[in-house]
C-alpha cells in the first residue's frame, strides 16, 4: 500500500490508525493508496482501491447468467434461435 502524507508530519502510530480505520470502513475492498492531508486539526483521508474482478451478467432466454457453459442442449438451441432486437 502506498501512503502519502501532505501537511504536518504524523507519527507511524497515527498513520497505522488511519489505515485500520479505512480497512474497517471499506471492509472487503483492498486499499492500494492512502493520501492523508492535514490542515491544522483537520485531517482529510483519500482512499484508492485495487480493481475488483467482476463477471458480466446477462439475461438470456429469461435467465440471468454469466456464461452459457452450464446450459443443456435444449437451452443452447433456444439461445441460438433467439432474435436479437435493435434499438
Biopython code that builds the backbone (N, CA, C, O; Angstrom):
import numpy as np
from Bio.PDB.StructureBuilder import StructureBuilder

atoms = [
    (1, "UNK", "N", (0.846, -1.167, 0.000)),
    (1, "UNK", "CA", (0.000, 0.000, 0.000)),
    (1, "UNK", "C", (0.896, 1.236, 0.000)),
    (1, "UNK", "O", (1.859, 1.327, 0.761)),
    (2, "UNK", "N", (0.557, 2.173, -0.864)),
    (2, "UNK", "CA", (1.306, 3.425, -0.936)),
    (2, "UNK", "C", (0.641, 4.443, -0.013)),
    (2, "UNK", "O", (-0.582, 4.584, -0.016)),
    (3, "UNK", "N", (1.445, 5.151, 0.775)),
    (3, "UNK", "CA", (0.921, 6.136, 1.724)),
    (3, "UNK", "C", (1.573, 7.480, 1.447)),
    (3, "UNK", "O", (2.799, 7.588, 1.404)),
    (4, "UNK", "N", (0.742, 8.510, 1.258)),
    (4, "UNK", "CA", (1.205, 9.881, 1.048)),
    (4, "UNK", "C", (0.703, 10.742, 2.200)),
    (4, "UNK", "O", (-0.480, 10.707, 2.536)),
    (5, "UNK", "N", (1.607, 11.517, 2.808)),
    (5, "UNK", "CA", (1.223, 12.436, 3.877)),
    (5, "UNK", "C", (1.527, 13.852, 3.393)),
    (5, "UNK", "O", (2.667, 14.175, 3.058)),
    (6, "UNK", "N", (0.490, 14.690, 3.363)),
    (6, "UNK", "CA", (0.637, 16.078, 2.924)),
    (6, "UNK", "C", (0.296, 16.977, 4.108)),
    (6, "UNK", "O", (-0.767, 16.836, 4.712)),
    (7, "UNK", "N", (1.180, 17.884, 4.432)),
    (7, "UNK", "CA", (0.964, 18.770, 5.575)),
    (7, "UNK", "C", (1.918, 18.414, 6.694)),
    (7, "UNK", "O", (3.077, 18.074, 6.453)),
    (8, "UNK", "N", (1.424, 18.493, 7.925)),
    (8, "UNK", "CA", (2.307, 18.245, 9.073)),
    (8, "UNK", "C", (2.712, 16.791, 9.157)),
    (8, "UNK", "O", (2.021, 15.912, 8.642)),
    (9, "UNK", "N", (3.810, 16.544, 9.794)),
    (9, "UNK", "CA", (4.368, 15.210, 9.963)),
    (9, "UNK", "C", (3.529, 14.419, 10.961)),
    (9, "UNK", "O", (3.138, 14.951, 12.000)),
    (10, "UNK", "N", (3.248, 13.146, 10.653)),
    (10, "UNK", "CA", (2.451, 12.281, 11.512)),
    (10, "UNK", "C", (3.306, 11.134, 12.035)),
    (10, "UNK", "O", (4.247, 10.693, 11.375)),
    (11, "UNK", "N", (2.964, 10.657, 13.230)),
    (11, "UNK", "CA", (3.663, 9.504, 13.785)),
    (11, "UNK", "C", (3.192, 8.235, 13.067)),
    (11, "UNK", "O", (2.098, 8.201, 12.504)),
    (12, "UNK", "N", (4.015, 7.212, 13.093)),
    (12, "UNK", "CA", (3.652, 5.948, 12.451)),
    (12, "UNK", "C", (2.421, 5.345, 13.112)),
    (12, "UNK", "O", (1.619, 4.694, 12.444)),
    (13, "UNK", "N", (2.261, 5.553, 14.415)),
    (13, "UNK", "CA", (1.098, 5.052, 15.142)),
    (13, "UNK", "C", (-0.192, 5.693, 14.606)),
    (13, "UNK", "O", (-1.204, 5.014, 14.430)),
    (14, "UNK", "N", (-0.142, 7.005, 14.350)),
    (14, "UNK", "CA", (-1.314, 7.707, 13.823)),
    (14, "UNK", "C", (-1.624, 7.249, 12.401)),
    (14, "UNK", "O", (-2.792, 7.072, 12.053)),
    (15, "UNK", "N", (-0.606, 7.058, 11.582)),
    (15, "UNK", "CA", (-0.806, 6.566, 10.212)),
    (15, "UNK", "C", (-1.428, 5.175, 10.241)),
    (15, "UNK", "O", (-2.342, 4.885, 9.469)),
    (16, "UNK", "N", (-0.931, 4.307, 11.136)),
    (16, "UNK", "CA", (-1.480, 2.956, 11.262)),
    (16, "UNK", "C", (-2.944, 2.977, 11.685)),
    (16, "UNK", "O", (-3.729, 2.139, 11.243)),
    (17, "UNK", "N", (-3.316, 3.930, 12.537)),
    (17, "UNK", "CA", (-4.714, 4.017, 12.967)),
    (17, "UNK", "C", (-5.616, 4.453, 11.807)),
    (17, "UNK", "O", (-6.758, 4.003, 11.721)),
    (18, "UNK", "N", (-5.124, 5.325, 10.910)),
    (18, "UNK", "CA", (-5.901, 5.715, 9.727)),
    (18, "UNK", "C", (-6.047, 4.546, 8.758)),
    (18, "UNK", "O", (-7.090, 4.387, 8.125)),
    (19, "UNK", "N", (-5.002, 3.729, 8.642)),
    (19, "UNK", "CA", (-5.080, 2.542, 7.790)),
    (19, "UNK", "C", (-6.118, 1.568, 8.349)),
    (19, "UNK", "O", (-6.937, 1.037, 7.599)),
    (20, "UNK", "N", (-6.087, 1.334, 9.661)),
    (20, "UNK", "CA", (-7.068, 0.448, 10.300)),
    (20, "UNK", "C", (-8.480, 0.972, 10.116)),
    (20, "UNK", "O", (-9.401, 0.195, 9.867)),
    (21, "UNK", "N", (-8.663, 2.294, 10.237)),
    (21, "UNK", "CA", (-9.970, 2.910, 10.028)),
    (21, "UNK", "C", (-10.480, 2.610, 8.618)),
    (21, "UNK", "O", (-11.638, 2.232, 8.444)),
    (22, "UNK", "N", (-9.616, 2.780, 7.612)),
    (22, "UNK", "CA", (-10.016, 2.530, 6.230)),
    (22, "UNK", "C", (-10.346, 1.074, 5.978)),
    (22, "UNK", "O", (-11.288, 0.770, 5.247)),
    (23, "UNK", "N", (-9.582, 0.169, 6.572)),
    (23, "UNK", "CA", (-9.846, -1.262, 6.392)),
    (23, "UNK", "C", (-11.175, -1.664, 7.018)),
    (23, "UNK", "O", (-11.888, -2.506, 6.473)),
    (24, "UNK", "N", (-11.509, -1.072, 8.152)),
    (24, "UNK", "CA", (-12.791, -1.382, 8.796)),
    (24, "UNK", "C", (-13.959, -0.762, 8.032)),
    (24, "UNK", "O", (-14.993, -1.402, 7.841)),
    (25, "UNK", "N", (-13.788, 0.489, 7.594)),
    (25, "UNK", "CA", (-14.870, 1.186, 6.894)),
    (25, "UNK", "C", (-15.147, 0.560, 5.529)),
    (25, "UNK", "O", (-16.306, 0.412, 5.140)),
    (26, "UNK", "N", (-14.098, 0.193, 4.803)),
    (26, "UNK", "CA", (-14.245, -0.344, 3.453)),
    (26, "UNK", "C", (-13.910, -1.837, 3.442)),
    (26, "UNK", "O", (-13.170, -2.314, 2.582)),
    (27, "UNK", "N", (-14.463, -2.555, 4.399)),
    (27, "UNK", "CA", (-14.222, -3.986, 4.526)),
    (27, "UNK", "C", (-14.581, -4.696, 3.219)),
    (27, "UNK", "O", (-15.627, -4.433, 2.626)),
    (28, "UNK", "N", (-13.712, -5.586, 2.783)),
    (28, "UNK", "CA", (-13.958, -6.325, 1.553)),
    (28, "UNK", "C", (-13.294, -5.703, 0.336)),
    (28, "UNK", "O", (-13.236, -6.336, -0.718)),
    (29, "UNK", "N", (-12.793, -4.480, 0.453)),
    (29, "UNK", "CA", (-12.110, -3.818, -0.659)),
    (29, "UNK", "C", (-10.645, -3.633, -0.272)),
    (29, "UNK", "O", (-10.336, -3.245, 0.854)),
    (30, "UNK", "N", (-9.758, -3.913, -1.205)),
    (30, "UNK", "CA", (-8.328, -3.782, -0.929)),
    (30, "UNK", "C", (-7.871, -2.367, -1.251)),
    (30, "UNK", "O", (-8.070, -1.881, -2.364)),
    (31, "UNK", "N", (-7.260, -1.711, -0.275)),
    (31, "UNK", "CA", (-6.788, -0.335, -0.437)),
    (31, "UNK", "C", (-5.410, -0.370, -1.099)),
    (31, "UNK", "O", (-4.502, -1.057, -0.630)),
    (32, "UNK", "N", (-5.268, 0.385, -2.203)),
    (32, "UNK", "CA", (-3.972, 0.428, -2.890)),
    (32, "UNK", "C", (-3.174, 1.670, -2.510)),
    (32, "UNK", "O", (-1.944, 1.659, -2.540)),
    (33, "UNK", "N", (-3.886, 2.751, -2.150)),
    (33, "UNK", "CA", (-3.186, 4.001, -1.833)),
    (33, "UNK", "C", (-3.998, 4.805, -0.822)),
    (33, "UNK", "O", (-5.226, 4.853, -0.890)),
    (34, "UNK", "N", (-3.294, 5.435, 0.113)),
    (34, "UNK", "CA", (-3.912, 6.307, 1.111)),
    (34, "UNK", "C", (-3.177, 7.642, 1.095)),
    (34, "UNK", "O", (-1.958, 7.699, 1.257)),
    (35, "UNK", "N", (-3.937, 8.712, 0.897)),
    (35, "UNK", "CA", (-3.377, 10.059, 0.965)),
    (35, "UNK", "C", (-3.973, 10.742, 2.184)),
    (35, "UNK", "O", (-5.193, 10.825, 2.322)),
    (36, "UNK", "N", (-3.105, 11.233, 3.072)),
    (36, "UNK", "CA", (-3.531, 11.916, 4.297)),
    (36, "UNK", "C", (-3.124, 13.379, 4.160)),
    (36, "UNK", "O", (-1.940, 13.708, 4.086)),
    (37, "UNK", "N", (-4.144, 14.261, 4.128)),
    (37, "UNK", "CA", (-3.883, 15.698, 4.049)),
    (37, "UNK", "C", (-4.258, 16.325, 5.379)),
    (37, "UNK", "O", (-5.382, 16.164, 5.855)),
    (38, "UNK", "N", (-3.308, 17.045, 5.980)),
    (38, "UNK", "CA", (-3.573, 17.686, 7.265)),
    (38, "UNK", "C", (-3.618, 19.195, 7.094)),
    (38, "UNK", "O", (-2.849, 19.780, 6.332)),
    (39, "UNK", "N", (-4.544, 19.809, 7.828)),
    (39, "UNK", "CA", (-4.684, 21.267, 7.833)),
    (39, "UNK", "C", (-5.062, 21.666, 9.257)),
    (39, "UNK", "O", (-6.244, 21.737, 9.595)),
    (40, "UNK", "N", (-4.064, 21.922, 10.079)),
    (40, "UNK", "CA", (-4.321, 22.211, 11.488)),
    (40, "UNK", "C", (-4.805, 20.962, 12.186)),
    (40, "UNK", "O", (-4.123, 19.937, 12.180)),
    (41, "UNK", "N", (-5.991, 21.040, 12.793)),
    (41, "UNK", "CA", (-6.578, 19.883, 13.459)),
    (41, "UNK", "C", (-7.410, 19.024, 12.508)),
    (41, "UNK", "O", (-7.841, 17.934, 12.883)),
    (42, "UNK", "N", (-7.641, 19.499, 11.289)),
    (42, "UNK", "CA", (-8.463, 18.796, 10.313)),
    (42, "UNK", "C", (-7.605, 17.812, 9.517)),
    (42, "UNK", "O", (-6.494, 18.143, 9.101)),
    (43, "UNK", "N", (-8.129, 16.598, 9.308)),
    (43, "UNK", "CA", (-7.429, 15.572, 8.524)),
    (43, "UNK", "C", (-8.378, 15.065, 7.447)),
    (43, "UNK", "O", (-9.510, 14.677, 7.738)),
    (44, "UNK", "N", (-7.913, 15.070, 6.202)),
    (44, "UNK", "CA", (-8.690, 14.555, 5.084)),
    (44, "UNK", "C", (-8.035, 13.261, 4.607)),
    (44, "UNK", "O", (-6.840, 13.235, 4.314)),
    (45, "UNK", "N", (-8.821, 12.192, 4.529)),
    (45, "UNK", "CA", (-8.306, 10.891, 4.091)),
    (45, "UNK", "C", (-8.865, 10.586, 2.710)),
    (45, "UNK", "O", (-10.075, 10.665, 2.496)),
    (46, "UNK", "N", (-7.988, 10.237, 1.769)),
    (46, "UNK", "CA", (-8.402, 9.838, 0.425)),
    (46, "UNK", "C", (-7.900, 8.420, 0.186)),
    (46, "UNK", "O", (-6.697, 8.159, 0.211)),
    (47, "UNK", "N", (-8.842, 7.507, -0.044)),
    (47, "UNK", "CA", (-8.501, 6.117, -0.278)),
    (47, "UNK", "C", (-8.654, 5.807, -1.763)),
    (47, "UNK", "O", (-9.608, 6.247, -2.403)),
    (48, "UNK", "N", (-7.710, 5.050, -2.300)),
    (48, "UNK", "CA", (-7.819, 4.495, -3.654)),
    (48, "UNK", "C", (-7.789, 2.982, -3.503)),
    (48, "UNK", "O", (-7.076, 2.436, -2.661)),
    (49, "UNK", "N", (-8.584, 2.318, -4.341)),
    (49, "UNK", "CA", (-8.762, 0.882, -4.194)),
    (49, "UNK", "C", (-8.243, 0.125, -5.410)),
    (49, "UNK", "O", (-8.195, 0.656, -6.519)),
    (50, "UNK", "N", (-7.858, -1.119, -5.179)),
    (50, "UNK", "CA", (-7.455, -2.011, -6.273)),
    (50, "UNK", "C", (-8.701, -2.382, -7.069)),
    (50, "UNK", "O", (-9.812, -2.403, -6.538)),
    (51, "UNK", "N", (-8.500, -2.668, -8.331)),
    (51, "UNK", "CA", (-9.620, -3.079, -9.172)),
    (51, "UNK", "C", (-10.188, -4.396, -8.665)),
    (51, "UNK", "O", (-9.452, -5.312, -8.299)),
    (52, "UNK", "N", (-11.506, -4.468, -8.653)),
    (52, "UNK", "CA", (-12.174, -5.684, -8.199)),
    (52, "UNK", "C", (-12.616, -6.486, -9.419)),
    (52, "UNK", "O", (-13.225, -5.928, -10.332)),
    (53, "UNK", "N", (-12.320, -7.786, -9.451)),
    (53, "UNK", "CA", (-12.773, -8.588, -10.586)),
    (53, "UNK", "C", (-14.294, -8.735, -10.549)),
    (53, "UNK", "O", (-14.891, -8.847, -9.478)),
    (54, "UNK", "N", (-14.900, -8.732, -11.713)),
    (54, "UNK", "CA", (-16.339, -8.926, -11.774)),
    (54, "UNK", "C", (-16.687, -9.763, -12.989)),
    (54, "UNK", "O", (-15.910, -9.871, -13.938)),
    (55, "UNK", "N", (-17.855, -10.345, -12.938)),
    (55, "UNK", "CA", (-18.326, -11.171, -14.034)),
    (55, "UNK", "C", (-19.559, -10.514, -14.624)),
    (55, "UNK", "O", (-20.465, -10.114, -13.892)),
    (56, "UNK", "N", (-19.597, -10.402, -15.926)),
    (56, "UNK", "CA", (-20.725, -9.788, -16.614)),
    (56, "UNK", "C", (-21.933, -10.708, -16.510)),
    (56, "UNK", "O", (-21.829, -11.911, -16.748)),
    (57, "UNK", "N", (-23.070, -10.142, -16.155)),
    (57, "UNK", "CA", (-24.322, -10.889, -16.062)),
    (57, "UNK", "C", (-25.233, -10.406, -17.178)),
    (57, "UNK", "O", (-25.408, -9.203, -17.373)),
    (58, "UNK", "N", (-25.811, -11.350, -17.909)),
    (58, "UNK", "CA", (-26.732, -11.012, -18.996)),
    (58, "UNK", "C", (-28.038, -11.779, -18.799)),
    (58, "UNK", "O", (-28.075, -12.804, -18.119)),
    (59, "UNK", "N", (-29.092, -11.270, -19.397)),
    (59, "UNK", "CA", (-30.353, -12.003, -19.394)),
    (59, "UNK", "C", (-30.456, -12.704, -20.742)),
    (59, "UNK", "O", (-30.560, -12.062, -21.787)),
    (60, "UNK", "N", (-30.427, -14.029, -20.697)),
    (60, "UNK", "CA", (-30.548, -14.831, -21.911)),
    (60, "UNK", "C", (-31.710, -15.787, -21.723)),
    (60, "UNK", "O", (-31.744, -16.559, -20.764)),
    (61, "UNK", "N", (-32.653, -15.731, -22.633)),
    (61, "UNK", "CA", (-33.846, -16.594, -22.636)),
    (61, "UNK", "C", (-34.524, -16.624, -21.273)),
    (61, "UNK", "O", (-34.970, -17.674, -20.809)),
    (62, "UNK", "N", (-34.596, -15.444, -20.634)),
    (62, "UNK", "CA", (-35.314, -15.330, -19.375)),
    (62, "UNK", "C", (-34.504, -15.646, -18.131)),
    (62, "UNK", "O", (-35.041, -15.579, -17.026)),
    (63, "UNK", "N", (-33.229, -15.987, -18.272)),
    (63, "UNK", "CA", (-32.393, -16.325, -17.130)),
    (63, "UNK", "C", (-31.234, -15.336, -17.011)),
    (63, "UNK", "O", (-30.682, -14.902, -18.022)),
    (64, "UNK", "N", (-30.868, -14.982, -15.789)),
    (64, "UNK", "CA", (-29.678, -14.171, -15.567)),
    (64, "UNK", "C", (-28.489, -15.110, -15.462)),
    (64, "UNK", "O", (-28.426, -15.950, -14.564)),
    (65, "UNK", "N", (-27.538, -14.960, -16.393)),
    (65, "UNK", "CA", (-26.393, -15.866, -16.438)),
    (65, "UNK", "C", (-25.123, -15.079, -16.687)),
    (65, "UNK", "O", (-25.153, -13.987, -17.256)),
    (66, "UNK", "N", (-23.999, -15.647, -16.252)),
    (66, "UNK", "CA", (-22.691, -15.084, -16.564)),
    (66, "UNK", "C", (-22.161, -15.703, -17.843)),
    (66, "UNK", "O", (-21.633, -15.007, -18.710)),
    (67, "UNK", "N", (-22.307, -17.027, -17.955)),
    (67, "UNK", "CA", (-21.893, -17.748, -19.159)),
    (67, "UNK", "C", (-22.954, -18.786, -19.480)),
    (67, "UNK", "O", (-23.816, -19.090, -18.655)),
    (68, "UNK", "N", (-22.878, -19.321, -20.680)),
    (68, "UNK", "CA", (-23.858, -20.340, -21.091)),
    (68, "UNK", "C", (-23.285, -21.747, -20.986)),
    (68, "UNK", "O", (-23.893, -22.691, -21.490)),
    (69, "UNK", "N", (-22.137, -21.911, -20.346)),
    (69, "UNK", "CA", (-21.479, -23.216, -20.305)),
    (69, "UNK", "C", (-22.277, -24.272, -19.544)),
    (69, "UNK", "O", (-22.088, -25.466, -19.780)),
    (70, "UNK", "N", (-23.160, -23.863, -18.643)),
    (70, "UNK", "CA", (-23.952, -24.845, -17.880)),
    (70, "UNK", "C", (-25.310, -25.129, -18.512)),
    (70, "UNK", "O", (-26.099, -25.891, -17.953)),
    (71, "UNK", "N", (-25.601, -24.523, -19.685)),
    (71, "UNK", "CA", (-26.862, -24.774, -20.370)),
    (71, "UNK", "C", (-26.876, -26.195, -20.936)),
    (71, "UNK", "O", (-25.853, -26.702, -21.397)),
    (72, "UNK", "N", (-28.053, -26.831, -20.895)),
    (72, "UNK", "CA", (-28.189, -28.125, -21.557)),
    (72, "UNK", "C", (-28.431, -27.892, -23.048)),
    (72, "UNK", "O", (-28.508, -26.745, -23.488)),
    (73, "UNK", "N", (-28.553, -28.973, -23.831)),
    (73, "UNK", "CA", (-28.675, -28.848, -25.288)),
    (73, "UNK", "C", (-29.911, -28.061, -25.706)),
    (73, "UNK", "O", (-29.850, -27.272, -26.649)),
    (74, "UNK", "N", (-31.021, -28.261, -25.023)),
    (74, "UNK", "CA", (-32.253, -27.554, -25.381)),
    (74, "UNK", "C", (-32.106, -26.053, -25.125)),
    (74, "UNK", "O", (-32.531, -25.242, -25.949)),
    (75, "UNK", "N", (-31.521, -25.684, -24.014)),
    (75, "UNK", "CA", (-31.342, -24.260, -23.694)),
    (75, "UNK", "C", (-30.317, -23.622, -24.637)),
    (75, "UNK", "O", (-30.458, -22.455, -25.003)),
    (76, "UNK", "N", (-29.289, -24.379, -25.033)),
    (76, "UNK", "CA", (-28.321, -23.860, -26.012)),
    (76, "UNK", "C", (-28.992, -23.606, -27.357)),
    (76, "UNK", "O", (-28.720, -22.596, -28.008)),
    (77, "UNK", "N", (-29.868, -24.520, -27.775)),
    (77, "UNK", "CA", (-30.591, -24.347, -29.035)),
    (77, "UNK", "C", (-31.513, -23.133, -28.951)),
    (77, "UNK", "O", (-31.625, -22.371, -29.912)),
    (78, "UNK", "N", (-32.168, -22.953, -27.819)),
    (78, "UNK", "CA", (-33.035, -21.792, -27.619)),
    (78, "UNK", "C", (-32.236, -20.492, -27.700)),
    (78, "UNK", "O", (-32.704, -19.498, -28.255)),
    (79, "UNK", "N", (-31.046, -20.513, -27.150)),
    (79, "UNK", "CA", (-30.186, -19.321, -27.183)),
    (79, "UNK", "C", (-29.727, -19.028, -28.617)),
    (79, "UNK", "O", (-29.626, -17.866, -29.010)),
    (80, "UNK", "N", (-29.451, -20.073, -29.392)),
    (80, "UNK", "CA", (-29.022, -19.888, -30.787)),
    (80, "UNK", "C", (-30.168, -19.355, -31.655)),
    (80, "UNK", "O", (-29.930, -18.617, -32.610)),
    (81, "UNK", "N", (-31.428, -19.733, -31.320)),
    (81, "UNK", "CA", (-32.588, -19.356, -32.131)),
    (81, "UNK", "C", (-33.193, -18.018, -31.748)),
    (81, "UNK", "O", (-34.104, -17.543, -32.425)),
    (82, "UNK", "N", (-32.714, -17.402, -30.683)),
    (82, "UNK", "CA", (-33.355, -16.161, -30.228)),
    (82, "UNK", "C", (-33.130, -15.022, -31.213)),
    (82, "UNK", "O", (-32.136, -14.994, -31.939)),
    (83, "UNK", "N", (-34.054, -14.101, -31.222)),
    (83, "UNK", "CA", (-33.995, -12.942, -32.098)),
    (83, "UNK", "C", (-33.454, -11.773, -31.312)),
    (83, "UNK", "O", (-33.989, -11.432, -30.257)),
    (84, "UNK", "N", (-32.399, -11.153, -31.810)),
    (84, "UNK", "CA", (-31.814, -10.001, -31.157)),
    (84, "UNK", "C", (-32.444, -8.742, -31.746)),
    (84, "UNK", "O", (-32.409, -8.531, -32.958)),
    (85, "UNK", "N", (-33.015, -7.916, -30.888)),
    (85, "UNK", "CA", (-33.696, -6.696, -31.327)),
    (85, "UNK", "C", (-32.753, -5.511, -31.255)),
    (85, "UNK", "O", (-31.948, -5.403, -30.329)),
    (86, "UNK", "N", (-32.853, -4.628, -32.228)),
    (86, "UNK", "CA", (-32.052, -3.404, -32.195)),
    (86, "UNK", "C", (-32.897, -2.259, -31.684)),
    (86, "UNK", "O", (-34.126, -2.322, -31.714)),
    (87, "UNK", "N", (-32.249, -1.226, -31.222)),
    (87, "UNK", "CA", (-32.966, -0.083, -30.651)),
    (87, "UNK", "C", (-33.263, 0.936, -31.720)),
    (87, "UNK", "O", (-33.863, 1.972, -31.436)),
]
sb = StructureBuilder()
sb.init_structure("model")
sb.init_model(0)
sb.init_chain("A")
sb.init_seg("    ")
for serial, (resi, resn, name, xyz) in enumerate(atoms, 1):
    if name == "N":
        sb.init_residue(resn, " ", resi, " ")
    sb.init_atom(name, np.array(xyz, "f"), 0.0, 1.0, " ", f" {name:<3s}", serial, name[0])
structure = sb.get_structure()
